[in-house]
Amino acid sequence: MKLFTASEAAAVTGGRLLCGSGDTEITNLQYDSRQVTEGSLFVPIRGANTNPHKFIEQCLEKGAATLTEYDAPEGAVKPYIKVEDTRRAMQQLAAYYRSTLDVKVVGITGSVGKTSTKEMVAAALSKGFNVMKTQGNRNSQIGLPVTMFDIRPENEIAVIEMGMSEFGEMDRLADIARPDIAVMTNIGKAHIENLKTQENIMSEKLKITKHFDENGLLFLNGDDPLLRTLHGKQSFRTVTFGMDKSNDYYADSVNVIGFSTEFVCHCGGRSVKLTIPALGVHSVMNAIAAFAVGDALGLDEKVISAGLMTYQNAPMRQQIHRCGDLVLIDDSYNASPAAAKASLDVLKSIASGKTVAVLADMLELGDEAAAEHYGVGKHLAELGVDALIAIGPLSENTARGARENGCPGVIVSGSNAEAYQELKGLIEKGCTILVKGSRGMHTEEIVKQLLSEYGAEN
């Protein structure tokens, strides 16, 4: 499908077509040269240690056009579009493409649980609408523009994950995605190293509503003390969801059955029994938000319920594997204090035997890192988790919090390889294991070793 021509791309970005035909049709955008195909517009985005401009020629040989921050080489005949900043140009093109689409965009943001909530909302809407959703967690200034080009004219709803870690970032993402509806999951301490306070984090995330008019609709986690202060104080409608009965949509009667959760959602005098193939109160929270969005979009309760049953955790996000006599919870994609505590709750809720938590450093917590890690260790001990393997210098505080609050088995490891060897010594029949850490700690290496050695039935 044609997105635009090379001439249109130059006009939108304020760039200049240095050579090649302006009628060249662009069908997709790629910033990874390995993904370029005929019809691609290659976007070479310079990094701190890389300059993908060196891959332009091989991309052109595949039938692509290219953006560039330099002049075209002598004799070039394929489309070179010179712009001041290739990343900014890609964002401008994505915003332009968004303006051509007749689609309702649901933006998802929050400190914790964006990807899971995005998946839950998309599932809830899937039986009633033609839904497109962000793949993986492409929610950044680079990932989100590429995501926008995945939207097709037949899509009625686009569920878009929108992440930020610095001042001004959400402002730019809102200019691209222009959500009609937004969901804010919580205000935690992820990225507090950059943004300094939770109030700053909330203020920045609220910019997801930048382009709302009076018809805009913002769903807020009403159990979050900061988000609750926004309710009813905006120029557009706000709706709260959570576990507390004061919310517009709230849940009770939560019951775990196997690896699924049943609960009752109450809203506007109605009570709807729902089941989700996921565990933990945080998953119930995501489902309430998803039900609320579907309800606001006019879907029947049974349609939403059927959609929720199609939910699947994204890879490395509380994926549960049965490995013979073991159960492994792979939550290795990322970590924050709130998410770590929620995952520990899930560990205890499904375990029938020994419980082992493998927890690595949680990054970007700034001056609060030591206290937050200690708090996770204390929570682990209070839950009665049998053993902790802590990985990394920050996680020594997790170990201290666990040890000082009564956890009987605490081990500190300096690497994933060392942690895996320690873990093998703790494993016994009926053991349930949780693996979690920040993305930069690469705890998925431990998961891969476990799955390889012990096998996986699902």
N, C-alpha and C positions, 0 to 999 in steps of 0.2 A: 504493500500500500504506500502510495506517495505521501510523504509528509509535507514536503515543499521542494522547491528547486534551489539550485546553487545561488541564483540571483536573489531569490527571496531570503535565503539564509544571510547573504551579505547585507541586504537592506535591513533585516531585523536586528542584526548585531552591530550595525554601523561600520561594517567591515568593507573590504574592497576585493572584488574578484580579480585576482592577478592574472589568471590565465584559465583556459578551459571554457567549456560551454556553460552559459548561465542557465540553459534549459535542462542541465543534468538533474535527474530526479533523485532526491534523497529519500530512502525508505527506512533508515534506522540510524541511530547514533551509537558510536562505540568509542570509549576511551582506552580500552584494552586492545592493542593491535592484534592480538591473537584471535579476537572475536570478530574482526572485520570481514565483511563479505561484500559482494557486488551490491552497490546501492548505499553502502554505509557512508556516513560522514565521520571521518576519524577526528577525534578531539584530543590532541596531544597536550596533556596537562603536566606542567613541570612540577616536580617535587623537590624536596630538599637535596636529594642525592641522585635524581634521575631527570632526564629530559627526553621524553618519548618522541620529540620531533625527529629523532634519528631513525624512527620506524616509518616515516611518512612514505618514502619511496616504495617499500614493500606493500604498504596498504593501498597505494595507488595501483600497483600491479594487480591487486585483487579486484579492482573495479570500483574503488572508493573515491570520494572527494575528500578534501581535508581542510581543516582550519589550521592556521599557522600564525605565529607571532613574528615570523621572519619573512624576508623576500623569497620568492620562488627561485629555484636554480635556473640558470640559463638554459633555454630550450624546452622548459616544462610545458606540457600540453594538457595535462589533467587539471581539474578545478582546484586551485589554491585560493582560499578565502583568508585574507590577512586581517587579523583583529588585534586589538591591544592586549586582551587577556582571554585565553581560550576557555578557561573555566567560567568566567563571567559570560562569555558568548554562548556557551552551552546552556547556562541558566536562562538567558534571554530567549533562546530558541524554544526551550521547554515552556516558558511562560507564554510565548506566542502560540505554541501548539495547544496549550490548555485553553486559550481563548477561543479556539476554533471548535471546541468540543461541547456537545450538549450532554453533559454528564454531571451527576451530583457527586461531589467529593466529600468523603468523611475523613477528616484528619485525626490521627491518633498521636498524642504526645504524653509525656510523663517521665518521671525519673526512673521508674521501675515498671516493667511489664508491658512496654509498648508493643513488642512483637507478639506476645501472647494475646494481648487485647485485640490487636489487628487481626490475628487469625480467628479469634472468637467472633468478632463483629462480622468478618467476611463470611464465616460459616453460618451465622444467624440469618444473614441476608440472602444466602446462596440459593434457597429454594423459592424465593420470590422475585429475584432480580438477576440480570446478567451482571455478574460482579467481577471486577478486576481488583487485585490486591498487590501490594508491594511484595516482591519476591525476597525472601530472606529478611535482612534488615537494612536495605538500601535506603537509608533515611537522612543522608548527609547532603552537604552542598554539591557533592558529586553524584552520589547514589540517587537522590530524589529526582533530579532532572532526567536521568536515564529512565527511572521508573515511569515518569509521566508519558514517555514515548511508548510505553507498553499499553497504554489505554487505546482502545479501538472504538470506532463509531458505534458499534453494536453494544458496548458496555453502557449500562444504565447507572451503575454505582461504581466508584473507585474508592477503595479503602486504602488510605495512604499513611504510612508511618512517617513521622516527622521528629527527628532528634536534633538536639542542640547541646553544645558544650561550652559556648562562649557568647559574650555579648554580641547582639546584632544578627546572630545566625538564624534564629527563628523568623526574624523580620524578612530576611531574604527568602527563606523557604516558603513563607506565606505568600510572597509575591509570585512564586512559581505555581504552587498548588491551588491557591485561592479556595480553601475549603468552604463548603456551605454549612457543614456540621463538624463539630470537633468534640473529641473526648479527651479529658485530662485525667490520667490514672492516679497520680499522686505527686507530691513534692517531697523528694528525698534529699540525700546528700551526695548523690552522684554528681561529679563535676564541680563540687563546692570549692575545690582548689582554685578553679578559674573564676567562679561567680561569687565567691566569698560568703554569701548568706542564702538561706532558703527563700527569703523574701525576694531576693534578686532572681533566683531560679524561677519562682512563680511568675514574676513580672515578665521575664523573658519568654516563658512558655505561653503566657496569655496572648502573646503576639500572634499566635496561631489564628486568632479571631480578627486580625488586622483588616481584612476585607469583608467582614460581616456587615450585612445591612439589617434592617429590622426583622428580617425573616431568618437570620442566623440562629443556630441552636447549639448551645454548649452544654455538654454533659460533664458533670463534676463529681468526683469521688467525695461525697458528703461526709465520709468518715475521716477524711484528711482535714486536720484543724485549719490549715492555711487555705485550702481550696474552698472550704465551707464559707469562708469570709467573702467569697466572690458571688455567692448565690443571691440573685435578686437585685444586684447592684450594677448590672450592665445595661446597655441600651438595647440588648437583644435578650432572648429568652434563655434562661439557665434551668437545668434539670439536675437533681442530685440522685446518686445511687450509692448503695452501700449496705452494710449489715445493720446499721442503727435504724430504728423505726421512724426516726424523724425525716428520713430521706423520701423522695418522691417514689423511688423504686428501692425496695429492700428485701432481703432474704432471711428466712429462718428455717427451722426444721431441717438443718443440714445433716445428711446421713451418708457415710461412705460405704459403698457396696463393691467389694473387690477393688478394681482400679477405676471405678466411676463414682460420681457424687450426685446424690439426689438432694433437692431443696425446693422450697416454695418461694416464689417471687410475688410480692405484694405491690400493687400499684393502683391508685385511683379506685379503691374499693374492690378490686379484683384480686384473686389469689390463684396463681398458676403453678402447678407442679412441673418441675423441669429436671432433666437428667443430662449431665455432661460427661463425656469420656475423659475426665481429668480429675486431679486431686488437689486438695488444699483450699483454704478459705480464699486465697488470692485468686484461684481459678473461678470460684463462685462469684467473686467481685467482678471479674472480667465478663462472666456470663450475664450478670445483672446489667452491666453497661451495654452489652450486645443486645439483650432483650429490649432495653429501653430505646436503643437506636432503631431496631426493627419496628417496635411499637409506634415510634414517632413517624416512621416512614409508611405506616398504614398496613403493615403485614399482620395477618391473622396469627393468633397465639400458636396454633398447631403448625403453621408454616415455619415460624421462628424456632419452635421446639425441634422440628425435624431437621432444620438447618444446624442447630447446636450439636446434634448428635453426629454430625460429620466432622466435627472439630478434631484436628490433630496437632499435637505439639510440634513446633518447629524443631529442626535438628539441634541437638545439644541443649535443649531447653526442657528439662524435666521429662526426658524420654525414659521410659521404663523398659528395661531389658530383663528377661528371665534367662539366666545362665546356669542351666542345670539346677542345682539346689540353691543358687544365689539369686538375689534380685539386685539389679544395678540401676540407680537413678542417675542418668547422665544429664547434669545441669551445668555443663562445663563451658557454655558459651561466654558467660560474663557473670559478674557478681557485684552486689552492693549490700550494705548491712541489712536492709529490709528484705531483699530477695534471699539472702543467705538464711535469715531466720525463718522465712516462709518455707524454704526448701527443707530445713531441719524439721519443721512441723510435719511436712509430707513424709519424710523419712520415718518418723515415729508413728505416723498414722497408718502406714501400710506394713510395718515390720511385725513379724511374729517370732523372730529370734534375735540374735545379736545385731546391734546397729553400729556401723562404722561411718564416720564422716571424714572425708578427705577434703580439706579446705585450704585453698591457696590465698595469697594476698589479694585484697580488694584495693584497687588503685584509685588515684585522683580524689582522695579524701582529705588532702591537705593536713592542716594542724589537728584535725579530728580523727586521723587514722588510728592512732593507738587506742583511743577510747572506744571507737566504733568496733575495732577488732576484738577488744576485750569484751564488749557487750555481746558479740556473737558467741564467743566462748562461754560466757555466763549463761546465755540462753540455751546453748547446747547442753550444758551440765544440768540446768533446771529441768529440761525435758527428759533427762535420763538416758541420753545417748551413751553407749557403752565405751566407745573409743573414738579418739580424734587423732588424725594425722595432719599436722599443720605444715604448710610449705611456704617458705619465704620469710624474710626478716620481719615484715609487718605481722605475719601470722604467729610470730612468737607471742604477741599480745593475745591472740585468740587462744593459744595454748595456756597462757597464764590465767585467762578468764575461766577456762574450762577447769583447770587444775584447782584453782582457789575456790571453786564453787562445787567441787565434789565429783568431777568426772574421773572414773577410776583408771582409764587408760589414755594417756596423752603422750604423743610422739611428735617431735619437731624434726622435719626433714629439710635438707638444703636444696633438693632438686626433685623433679618428677620421677626420675629413675630410682632415686633412693626411696622416695615415698612408695613406689610400686613394690619394691622389695619388702618394705615394712608391712605393707598391706597384705601381701601374700602370707605373712606370718600370722595375721589376725583372722584370716578367712576360715570360717567353719560352716558346716551344713546349716542351711536356713538363714544365713547371714544376709542382711540388707545393707547396701553400700551407697552412699551419696558422694558424688564427685562434683566440686564447684570451685570456681576461681575466676578472677578477672581475665579478660581476653588475652592480655599480655602474659599471663602465666601459663598458657597452653596446656591446661589440665586435660584437654581431650586426648593428649598422649597417653595418659593413664587409662582412660576409657578404652582406647584402641587396644592397648595391651591386655586389658581384662577380657574384652570380647574375643580377641585372638586366642588367648590361652584357655578361657573357660567356655567359649562358644555362646551363641545367643539364639534363643528360640523364636524371637520376634524382632 
